[in-house]
């Protein structure tokens, strides 16, 4: 499944974990992407949408 929201474009963010000894390791924060049925141009379509877009009614759910 895609890790990018098809409505707002939100995707994974990258950074580093920093330990107490200041050793850095790579880390990713993934967006909460759900596969939802959405009405697009009067037709039902399955899209990958983040939960923020679902909560704020940026998409018309079926």
QUIWO-V581431 format. One record per backbone hydrogen bond with DSSP energy under -1.0 kcal/mol. NH is the residue of the N-H (numbers start at 1). CO is the residue of the C=O. E is the energy in kcal/mol with one decimal. If there is no record, write none. Layout:
BEGIN
NH,CO,E
NH,CO,E
END
This chain:
BEGIN
5,10,-2.8
6,48,-2.9
13,29,-2.6
15,27,-2.3
17,25,-3.2
19,23,-2.1
22,19,-1.7
25,17,-1.8
27,15,-2.2
29,13,-2.7
33,31,-1.5
34,49,-3.1
36,47,-2.6
38,45,-3.1
39,60,-2.7
40,43,-3.3
43,40,-1.7
45,38,-2.7
47,36,-2.9
49,34,-3.1
51,32,-1.7
54,50,-1.5
55,51,-2.5
56,52,-1.8
57,54,-1.1
58,53,-2.3
62,37,-1.4
END
